[in-house]
Amino acid sequence: MKRILTATVLIVAVVALVLYGAPWMITVFAALVALLAAYEFRGLAAASDAPIPLWWMAAAVVLFFFVVYHLPDDTIMAVSAATLLLFTWNAFRTPLDRVLSETASGLFLLLYIAYPLTLIPKLWSQEDGPALLLFLCLCVWSGDIAALYIGKRFGRHKLSSLSPNKTWEGTAASVVASVLFGMALVGAGELLSRHGSNFTKLHTTEPWWQSLLLAVVLNIAAQLGDLLESALKRGANVKDSGTLLPGHGGVLDRIDALLLAAPVCWFAIALKEYFSMGIF
């Protein structure tokens, strides 16, 4: 029951923010989630003998989001400045045999957590942005729920040693759920548009087959993201990244799928724009 209640509150809050929020609200929300997930990541890094300074973590994530919001063409500047600062700090404050691992740990935090979440406000700002972002979230959420419950009920064949509870049956159900719910969202947007509704935020101009293909790709990315975080946790010998969300573990446990699905979604948009320019 705690798991269901927590999920319901989070889903309602995210949907309301996507549909009715302003750009700065989306950015601030994504930054707060990034800070919480980064804090939990620090625990995993420390357990793996590669600790990250708390002050640097907070400053680096805030800097990353500030630059993305105000200087979107110079995000590499934020990554470079933050990494060099951490490198300098570690060189003078940590044992020399740990300078490389601890600096690399901080850089990975930015690439693994901060960067994917900076894409959330960018996706929202695209053409049909709210519908696209809801489509992304719905594919991730529905796939995760289907994998959990179908896998527990019918799962017989183990998927990977990285996550012993995951099964091929759950994986297949996850793909099907993402496609069904993703296309249901597309259909709802089309239906509202055809009937002259003033509510057009669910409408998308993409062909249905592209949305279907994207749902499959996002689901695969989401499931891989889940497995990758499991690798981090198993390497650190912990079950959950945190305890902030009742019934769900930590924030990082809840967004692990999104951390890979969001960049894949962004890459898919970039790839489509690249080919639409008539280069090939």
C-alpha positions in Angstrom: 0.0 0.0 0.0 2.9 2.4 0.8 4.4 1.7 -2.6 1.0 2.4 -4.4 0.4 5.6 -2.4 3.9 6.9 -3.0 3.7 6.2 -6.7 0.3 7.8 -7.0 1.4 11.0 -5.3 4.5 11.2 -7.5 2.7 10.5 -10.7 0.0 13.1 -10.1 2.7 15.7 -9.1 4.8 15.0 -12.2 1.8 15.0 -14.6 0.5 18.3 -13.2 3.9 19.9 -13.5 4.4 18.8 -17.1 0.9 20.0 -18.2 0.7 23.2 -16.2 4.2 24.1 -15.1 6.4 26.9 -16.4 10.0 26.3 -17.8 11.6 27.5 -14.6 9.4 25.1 -12.6 10.4 22.1 -14.7 14.1 23.1 -14.3 13.9 23.6 -10.6 12.1 20.3 -10.1 14.6 18.4 -12.2 17.5 20.1 -10.3 16.0 19.1 -6.9 15.6 15.5 -8.1 19.2 15.6 -9.4 20.4 16.8 -6.0 18.6 14.1 -4.1 19.8 11.4 -6.5 23.3 12.7 -6.4 23.3 12.6 -2.7 22.3 9.0 -2.7 25.0 8.3 -5.4 27.5 9.7 -2.9 26.7 6.8 -0.6 27.3 4.3 -3.4 30.5 6.0 -4.3 31.7 6.0 -0.7 30.8 2.3 -0.3 32.9 1.7 -3.4 35.9 3.6 -1.8 35.5 6.6 -4.1 33.9 9.3 -2.0 32.7 12.6 -3.4 32.8 15.8 -1.3 29.3 17.0 -0.4 30.0 20.6 -1.1 31.3 19.8 -4.6 28.4 17.6 -5.4 25.8 20.3 -4.6 27.8 23.1 -6.3 28.5 21.0 -9.4 24.9 20.0 -9.9 23.6 23.5 -9.4 26.2 24.9 -11.7 25.3 22.3 -14.4 21.6 23.3 -14.3 22.4 27.0 -14.1 24.5 26.8 -17.2 22.0 24.6 -19.1 19.2 27.1 -18.3 21.1 30.3 -19.1 23.9 29.2 -21.4 22.6 26.0 -23.1 25.4 26.0 -25.7 28.1 25.9 -23.1 27.3 22.9 -21.0 30.7 21.3 -21.5 32.1 24.4 -19.7 30.2 23.4 -16.6 31.4 19.8 -16.8 35.0 20.8 -17.4 35.1 23.5 -14.6 33.5 21.2 -12.0 35.7 18.3 -12.9 38.9 20.3 -12.8 37.9 21.8 -9.5 37.3 18.4 -8.0 40.6 17.1 -9.5 42.5 20.0 -7.8 40.7 19.4 -4.5 41.5 15.7 -4.5 45.1 16.2 -5.6 45.8 18.1 -2.4 43.4 16.5 0.0 43.2 12.7 -0.7 45.8 9.9 -0.8 47.5 10.0 -4.2 46.5 6.5 -5.1 42.8 7.6 -4.9 43.0 10.9 -6.8 42.0 9.3 -10.1 39.2 7.1 -8.8 37.6 9.9 -6.6 37.8 12.4 -9.4 36.4 9.9 -11.9 33.6 9.2 -9.5 32.5 12.9 -9.4 32.7 13.2 -13.2 30.5 10.0 -13.5 28.0 11.6 -11.2 27.6 14.5 -13.5 27.3 12.4 -16.6 25.1 9.7 -15.1 22.7 11.9 -13.0 23.0 15.6 -13.7 23.2 15.5 -17.5 20.1 13.2 -18.1 18.0 15.3 -15.8 19.0 18.6 -17.5 17.3 17.1 -20.6 13.9 17.1 -18.9 13.3 20.8 -19.3 14.9 20.7 -22.8 12.5 17.9 -23.8 9.6 19.9 -22.4 10.6 22.9 -24.5 10.5 21.0 -27.8 7.6 21.0 -30.2 4.8 19.0 -28.6 7.1 19.0 -25.6 4.6 18.3 -22.8 3.1 15.3 -24.8 6.7 14.1 -25.5 7.7 14.3 -21.9 4.5 12.5 -20.7 5.1 9.9 -23.4 8.6 9.3 -22.0 7.4 9.1 -18.4 4.5 6.8 -19.3 6.7 4.4 -21.2 9.1 4.2 -18.2 6.4 4.0 -15.5 4.1 1.4 -17.3 7.1 -0.7 -18.3 8.4 -0.7 -14.7 5.1 -1.6 -13.2 4.4 -4.4 -15.7 7.9 -5.9 -15.3 7.4 -5.9 -11.5 4.0 -7.5 -11.2 4.0 -9.8 -14.3 7.6 -10.9 -13.4 6.6 -11.8 -9.9 3.5 -13.6 -11.0 4.7 -15.4 -14.1 8.4 -15.0 -14.2 10.4 -18.3 -14.6 13.5 -17.4 -16.6 16.1 -15.1 -15.0 17.1 -12.1 -17.1 20.5 -11.2 -15.7 22.8 -11.8 -12.7 22.9 -8.0 -12.2 19.3 -8.2 -10.9 18.3 -11.7 -9.9 14.6 -10.8 -9.5 14.2 -9.7 -13.1 12.9 -12.3 -15.6 12.4 -12.5 -19.3 8.7 -12.7 -18.8 8.7 -9.5 -17.0 10.9 -7.9 -19.6 8.4 -8.9 -22.4 5.5 -7.6 -20.4 7.4 -4.3 -19.8 7.8 -3.8 -23.6 4.1 -4.5 -24.2 3.0 -2.2 -21.5 5.1 0.7 -22.7 3.7 0.3 -26.2 0.1 0.0 -25.1 0.2 3.0 -22.7 2.4 5.1 -24.9 0.1 4.6 -27.9 -2.9 5.2 -25.7 -1.5 8.6 -24.8 -1.0 9.3 -28.5 -4.5 8.1 -29.3 -6.0 10.3 -26.6 -4.1 13.4 -27.9 -5.4 12.6 -31.5 -8.9 12.1 -30.2 -9.0 15.4 -28.4 -7.6 17.2 -31.4 -10.1 15.7 -33.8 -13.0 16.8 -31.6 -11.9 20.3 -31.4 -10.8 20.3 -27.7 -9.0 23.4 -26.5 -6.7 21.0 -24.5 -4.0 20.3 -27.1 -1.0 19.5 -24.8 -1.4 15.8 -25.4 -1.5 16.1 -29.2 1.6 15.2 -31.1 2.4 15.7 -34.8 4.5 12.5 -35.1 3.3 9.6 -37.3 1.9 6.8 -35.2 4.5 4.3 -36.3 7.3 6.6 -35.1 5.7 6.8 -31.7 5.3 3.0 -31.5 9.0 2.5 -32.4 10.0 5.2 -29.9 8.0 3.4 -27.2 9.9 0.2 -27.8 13.3 1.9 -27.9 12.6 3.9 -24.7 11.4 0.8 -22.9 14.6 -1.1 -23.8 16.7 1.9 -22.6 14.7 2.1 -19.4 15.1 -1.6 -18.6 18.9 -1.3 -19.3 19.0 1.7 -17.0 17.5 -0.3 -14.2 20.0 -3.0 -14.7 22.9 -0.6 -14.7 21.9 0.9 -11.4 21.6 -2.6 -10.0 25.3 -3.1 -11.0 26.2 0.0 -9.0 24.3 -1.2 -6.0 25.6 -4.7 -6.1 29.1 -3.4 -6.4 28.5 -1.3 -3.3 26.8 -4.2 -1.5 23.6 -2.2 -0.8 19.9 -3.1 -1.6 18.5 0.3 -2.1 20.2 3.7 -2.9 18.2 5.3 -0.1 15.0 5.3 2.0 13.4 8.6 1.1 10.4 7.1 -0.8 8.3 4.7 1.2 8.0 1.4 -0.5 10.3 2.4 -3.3 13.7 2.9 -1.7 15.6 5.9 -2.8 15.2 8.6 -5.4 17.9 7.1 -7.5 16.0 3.8 -7.4 13.0 5.5 -8.9 14.7 7.4 -11.7 17.3 4.8 -12.7 15.3 3.9 -15.8 14.8 7.6 -16.7 18.5 8.3 -16.5 19.1 6.2 -19.6 15.7 6.7 -21.3 15.9 10.5 -21.3 19.2 10.7 -23.2 18.0 8.0 -25.7 14.8 10.1 -26.3 16.9 13.2 -26.8 19.2 11.3 -29.2 16.2 10.0 -31.1 15.0 13.6 -31.6 18.4 14.7 -32.7 18.7 11.8 -35.1 15.3 12.6 -36.6 16.2 16.2 -37.1 19.6 15.2 -38.7 17.9 13.0 -41.3 15.1 15.5 -41.9 17.7 18.0 -43.1 18.0 15.9 -46.3 21.6 15.0 -45.7 20.9 11.4 -46.8 
